[in-house]
């Protein structure tokens, strides 16, 4: 009987851990999208500054 109680109490904090993990993953995803957008803008500015030296055209 006490083992069942221990399992029931150990199951209750699990959703809180998953919620915290989800919030951190969402923040990391947002930061990653922001960094990706900043890198894309930087690449566009670099291509406009020197279109002949653009790495995307040489890679394709």
TIVEX-695670 format. One record per atom (N, C-alpha, C): residue number from 1; residue in one letter; chain; x, y, z. Coordinates in steps of 0.001 Angstrom, whole numbers, plus 500000, padded with zeros to 6 digits. Layout:
! residues N
{i NUM | aa A | ch A | c1 X | c2 Y | c3 Z}
...
This chain:
! residues 60
{i 1 | aa X | ch A | c1 500831 | c2 498782 | c3 500000}
{i 1 | aa X | ch A | c1 500000 | c2 500000 | c3 500000}
{i 1 | aa X | ch A | c1 500868 | c2 501272 | c3 500000}
{i 2 | aa X | ch A | c1 501902 | c2 501388 | c3 500848}
{i 2 | aa X | ch A | c1 502699 | c2 502628 | c3 500820}
{i 2 | aa X | ch A | c1 503415 | c2 502819 | c3 499491}
{i 3 | aa X | ch A | c1 503744 | c2 501714 | c3 498806}
{i 3 | aa X | ch A | c1 504394 | c2 501877 | c3 497506}
{i 3 | aa X | ch A | c1 503439 | c2 502548 | c3 496518}
{i 4 | aa X | ch A | c1 502175 | c2 502168 | c3 496553}
{i 4 | aa X | ch A | c1 501198 | c2 502802 | c3 495666}
{i 4 | aa X | ch A | c1 501085 | c2 504286 | c3 495953}
{i 5 | aa X | ch A | c1 501145 | c2 504664 | c3 497232}
{i 5 | aa X | ch A | c1 501071 | c2 506091 | c3 497567}
{i 5 | aa X | ch A | c1 502314 | c2 506823 | c3 497052}
{i 6 | aa X | ch A | c1 503458 | c2 506171 | c3 497159}
{i 6 | aa X | ch A | c1 504679 | c2 506821 | c3 496673}
{i 6 | aa X | ch A | c1 504584 | c2 507040 | c3 495167}
{i 7 | aa X | ch A | c1 504082 | c2 506050 | c3 494445}
{i 7 | aa X | ch A | c1 503957 | c2 506208 | c3 493004}
{i 7 | aa X | ch A | c1 502978 | c2 507317 | c3 492663}
{i 8 | aa X | ch A | c1 501875 | c2 507402 | c3 493427}
{i 8 | aa X | ch A | c1 500883 | c2 508435 | c3 493116}
{i 8 | aa X | ch A | c1 501462 | c2 509828 | c3 493362}
{i 9 | aa X | ch A | c1 502257 | c2 509996 | c3 494409}
{i 9 | aa X | ch A | c1 502836 | c2 511320 | c3 494679}
{i 9 | aa X | ch A | c1 503944 | c2 511637 | c3 493672}
{i 10 | aa X | ch A | c1 504666 | c2 510616 | c3 493191}
{i 10 | aa X | ch A | c1 505733 | c2 510869 | c3 492229}
{i 10 | aa X | ch A | c1 505142 | c2 511214 | c3 490859}
{i 11 | aa X | ch A | c1 503914 | c2 510791 | c3 490590}
{i 11 | aa X | ch A | c1 503311 | c2 511102 | c3 489295}
{i 11 | aa X | ch A | c1 502783 | c2 512534 | c3 489247}
{i 12 | aa X | ch A | c1 502476 | c2 513126 | c3 490387}
{i 12 | aa X | ch A | c1 501875 | c2 514461 | c3 490365}
{i 12 | aa X | ch A | c1 502846 | c2 515558 | c3 489931}
{i 13 | aa X | ch A | c1 504117 | c2 515591 | c3 490345}
{i 13 | aa X | ch A | c1 504988 | c2 516683 | c3 489905}
{i 13 | aa X | ch A | c1 505471 | c2 516542 | c3 488457}
{i 14 | aa X | ch A | c1 505208 | c2 515422 | c3 487816}
{i 14 | aa X | ch A | c1 505690 | c2 515232 | c3 486445}
{i 14 | aa X | ch A | c1 505107 | c2 516276 | c3 485483}
{i 15 | aa X | ch A | c1 503793 | c2 516548 | c3 485497}
{i 15 | aa X | ch A | c1 503267 | c2 517553 | c3 484558}
{i 15 | aa X | ch A | c1 503921 | c2 518923 | c3 484736}
{i 16 | aa X | ch A | c1 504256 | c2 519303 | c3 485966}
{i 16 | aa X | ch A | c1 504918 | c2 520594 | c3 486179}
{i 16 | aa X | ch A | c1 506273 | c2 520615 | c3 485487}
{i 17 | aa X | ch A | c1 507004 | c2 519509 | c3 485569}
{i 17 | aa X | ch A | c1 508315 | c2 519442 | c3 484909}
{i 17 | aa X | ch A | c1 508137 | c2 519555 | c3 483400}
{i 18 | aa X | ch A | c1 507123 | c2 518872 | c3 482861}
{i 18 | aa X | ch A | c1 506892 | c2 518948 | c3 481419}
{i 18 | aa X | ch A | c1 506475 | c2 520356 | c3 481010}
{i 19 | aa X | ch A | c1 505674 | c2 521017 | c3 481859}
{i 19 | aa X | ch A | c1 505265 | c2 522392 | c3 481533}
{i 19 | aa X | ch A | c1 506480 | c2 523306 | c3 481506}
{i 20 | aa X | ch A | c1 507377 | c2 523146 | c3 482480}
{i 20 | aa X | ch A | c1 508590 | c2 523977 | c3 482509}
{i 20 | aa X | ch A | c1 509442 | c2 523685 | c3 481278}
{i 21 | aa X | ch A | c1 509552 | c2 522411 | c3 480933}
{i 21 | aa X | ch A | c1 510342 | c2 522053 | c3 479751}
{i 21 | aa X | ch A | c1 509720 | c2 522656 | c3 478499}
{i 22 | aa X | ch A | c1 508387 | c2 522632 | c3 478390}
{i 22 | aa X | ch A | c1 507724 | c2 523205 | c3 477220}
{i 22 | aa X | ch A | c1 507990 | c2 524699 | c3 477136}
{i 23 | aa X | ch A | c1 507921 | c2 525395 | c3 478275}
{i 23 | aa X | ch A | c1 508154 | c2 526846 | c3 478236}
{i 23 | aa X | ch A | c1 509580 | c2 527138 | c3 477777}
{i 24 | aa X | ch A | c1 510560 | c2 526358 | c3 478288}
{i 24 | aa X | ch A | c1 511939 | c2 526594 | c3 477859}
{i 24 | aa X | ch A | c1 512113 | c2 526269 | c3 476376}
{i 25 | aa X | ch A | c1 511469 | c2 525183 | c3 475911}
{i 25 | aa X | ch A | c1 511584 | c2 524831 | c3 474496}
{i 25 | aa X | ch A | c1 510952 | c2 525905 | c3 473627}
{i 26 | aa X | ch A | c1 509818 | c2 526447 | c3 474070}
{i 26 | aa X | ch A | c1 509165 | c2 527508 | c3 473290}
{i 26 | aa X | ch A | c1 510060 | c2 528739 | c3 473231}
{i 27 | aa X | ch A | c1 510683 | c2 529094 | c3 474369}
{i 27 | aa X | ch A | c1 511575 | c2 530260 | c3 474373}
{i 27 | aa X | ch A | c1 512768 | c2 530013 | c3 473462}
{i 28 | aa X | ch A | c1 513328 | c2 528798 | c3 473523}
{i 28 | aa X | ch A | c1 514465 | c2 528493 | c3 472651}
{i 28 | aa X | ch A | c1 514051 | c2 528543 | c3 471184}
{i 29 | aa X | ch A | c1 512849 | c2 528049 | c3 470861}
{i 29 | aa X | ch A | c1 512375 | c2 528080 | c3 469477}
{i 29 | aa X | ch A | c1 512210 | c2 529522 | c3 469009}
{i 30 | aa X | ch A | c1 511647 | c2 530375 | c3 469877}
{i 30 | aa X | ch A | c1 511466 | c2 531782 | c3 469492}
{i 30 | aa X | ch A | c1 512826 | c2 532437 | c3 469281}
{i 31 | aa X | ch A | c1 513762 | c2 532181 | c3 470190}
{i 31 | aa X | ch A | c1 515091 | c2 532769 | c3 470045}
{i 31 | aa X | ch A | c1 515755 | c2 532259 | c3 468765}
{i 32 | aa X | ch A | c1 515574 | c2 530979 | c3 468469}
{i 32 | aa X | ch A | c1 516163 | c2 530428 | c3 467253}
{i 32 | aa X | ch A | c1 515571 | c2 531071 | c3 466008}
{i 33 | aa X | ch A | c1 514239 | c2 531302 | c3 466013}
{i 33 | aa X | ch A | c1 513610 | c2 531944 | c3 464859}
{i 33 | aa X | ch A | c1 514097 | c2 533376 | c3 464715}
{i 34 | aa X | ch A | c1 514258 | c2 534066 | c3 465847}
{i 34 | aa X | ch A | c1 514738 | c2 535456 | c3 465785}
{i 34 | aa X | ch A | c1 516162 | c2 535488 | c3 465242}
{i 35 | aa X | ch A | c1 517017 | c2 534578 | c3 465740}
{i 35 | aa X | ch A | c1 518394 | c2 534542 | c3 465245}
{i 35 | aa X | ch A | c1 518421 | c2 534171 | c3 463765}
{i 36 | aa X | ch A | c1 517522 | c2 533253 | c3 463355}
{i 36 | aa X | ch A | c1 517480 | c2 532871 | c3 461943}
{i 36 | aa X | ch A | c1 517076 | c2 534060 | c3 461084}
{i 37 | aa X | ch A | c1 516099 | c2 534852 | c3 461558}
{i 37 | aa X | ch A | c1 515670 | c2 536034 | c3 460803}
{i 37 | aa X | ch A | c1 516792 | c2 537058 | c3 460723}
{i 38 | aa X | ch A | c1 517512 | c2 537250 | c3 461834}
{i 38 | aa X | ch A | c1 518623 | c2 538210 | c3 461836}
{i 38 | aa X | ch A | c1 519707 | c2 537742 | c3 460864}
{i 39 | aa X | ch A | c1 520001 | c2 536443 | c3 460862}
{i 39 | aa X | ch A | c1 521018 | c2 535931 | c3 459939}
{i 39 | aa X | ch A | c1 520552 | c2 536089 | c3 458495}
{i 40 | aa X | ch A | c1 519267 | c2 535860 | c3 458240}
{i 40 | aa X | ch A | c1 518743 | c2 536011 | c3 456879}
{i 40 | aa X | ch A | c1 518869 | c2 537466 | c3 456426}
{i 41 | aa X | ch A | c1 518527 | c2 538403 | c3 457318}
{i 41 | aa X | ch A | c1 518656 | c2 539820 | c3 456950}
{i 41 | aa X | ch A | c1 520113 | c2 540175 | c3 456712}
{i 42 | aa X | ch A | c1 521015 | c2 539645 | c3 457545}
{i 42 | aa X | ch A | c1 522443 | c2 539936 | c3 457361}
{i 42 | aa X | ch A | c1 522931 | c2 539372 | c3 456029}
{i 43 | aa X | ch A | c1 522455 | c2 538187 | c3 455661}
{i 43 | aa X | ch A | c1 522875 | c2 537603 | c3 454385}
{i 43 | aa X | ch A | c1 522336 | c2 538430 | c3 453220}
{i 44 | aa X | ch A | c1 521082 | c2 538922 | c3 453358}
{i 44 | aa X | ch A | c1 520521 | c2 539745 | c3 452280}
{i 44 | aa X | ch A | c1 521325 | c2 541030 | c3 452119}
{i 45 | aa X | ch A | c1 521694 | c2 541656 | c3 453248}
{i 45 | aa X | ch A | c1 522484 | c2 542884 | c3 453160}
{i 45 | aa X | ch A | c1 523847 | c2 542592 | c3 452542}
{i 46 | aa X | ch A | c1 524440 | c2 541450 | c3 452901}
{i 46 | aa X | ch A | c1 525742 | c2 541096 | c3 452342}
{i 46 | aa X | ch A | c1 525624 | c2 540849 | c3 450838}
{i 47 | aa X | ch A | c1 524532 | c2 540205 | c3 450416}
{i 47 | aa X | ch A | c1 524347 | c2 539943 | c3 448987}
{i 47 | aa X | ch A | c1 524145 | c2 541252 | c3 448228}
{i 48 | aa X | ch A | c1 523401 | c2 542190 | c3 448844}
{i 48 | aa X | ch A | c1 523187 | c2 543477 | c3 448169}
{i 48 | aa X | ch A | c1 524495 | c2 544254 | c3 448094}
{i 49 | aa X | ch A | c1 525346 | c2 544131 | c3 449147}
{i 49 | aa X | ch A | c1 526612 | c2 544859 | c3 449154}
{i 49 | aa X | ch A | c1 527583 | c2 544262 | c3 448134}
{i 50 | aa X | ch A | c1 527662 | c2 542937 | c3 448077}
{i 50 | aa X | ch A | c1 528576 | c2 542267 | c3 447134}
{i 50 | aa X | ch A | c1 527858 | c2 541061 | c3 446532}
{i 51 | aa X | ch A | c1 527043 | c2 541264 | c3 445496}
{i 51 | aa X | ch A | c1 526290 | c2 540146 | c3 444911}
{i 51 | aa X | ch A | c1 527181 | c2 539092 | c3 444261}
{i 52 | aa X | ch A | c1 528345 | c2 539472 | c3 443804}
{i 52 | aa X | ch A | c1 529229 | c2 538505 | c3 443155}
{i 52 | aa X | ch A | c1 529864 | c2 537561 | c3 444180}
{i 53 | aa X | ch A | c1 529986 | c2 538007 | c3 445427}
{i 53 | aa X | ch A | c1 530639 | c2 537203 | c3 446448}
{i 53 | aa X | ch A | c1 529628 | c2 536475 | c3 447330}
{i 54 | aa X | ch A | c1 528361 | c2 536405 | c3 446920}
{i 54 | aa X | ch A | c1 527343 | c2 535780 | c3 447765}
{i 54 | aa X | ch A | c1 527596 | c2 534284 | c3 447873}
{i 55 | aa X | ch A | c1 527620 | c2 533716 | c3 449094}
{i 55 | aa X | ch A | c1 527882 | c2 532271 | c3 449226}
{i 55 | aa X | ch A | c1 526735 | c2 531412 | c3 448713}
{i 56 | aa X | ch A | c1 525513 | c2 531940 | c3 448680}
{i 56 | aa X | ch A | c1 524379 | c2 531125 | c3 448237}
{i 56 | aa X | ch A | c1 524490 | c2 530824 | c3 446745}
{i 57 | aa X | ch A | c1 524943 | c2 531794 | c3 445960}
{i 57 | aa X | ch A | c1 525058 | c2 531558 | c3 444521}
{i 57 | aa X | ch A | c1 526210 | c2 530598 | c3 444216}
{i 58 | aa X | ch A | c1 527286 | c2 530683 | c3 444988}
{i 58 | aa X | ch A | c1 528412 | c2 529789 | c3 444732}
{i 58 | aa X | ch A | c1 528076 | c2 528373 | c3 445206}
{i 59 | aa X | ch A | c1 527200 | c2 528245 | c3 446213}
{i 59 | aa X | ch A | c1 526868 | c2 526921 | c3 446748}
{i 59 | aa X | ch A | c1 525937 | c2 526185 | c3 445802}
{i 60 | aa X | ch A | c1 525056 | c2 526911 | c3 445122}
{i 60 | aa X | ch A | c1 524084 | c2 526238 | c3 444242}
{i 60 | aa X | ch A | c1 524781 | c2 525774 | c3 442988}
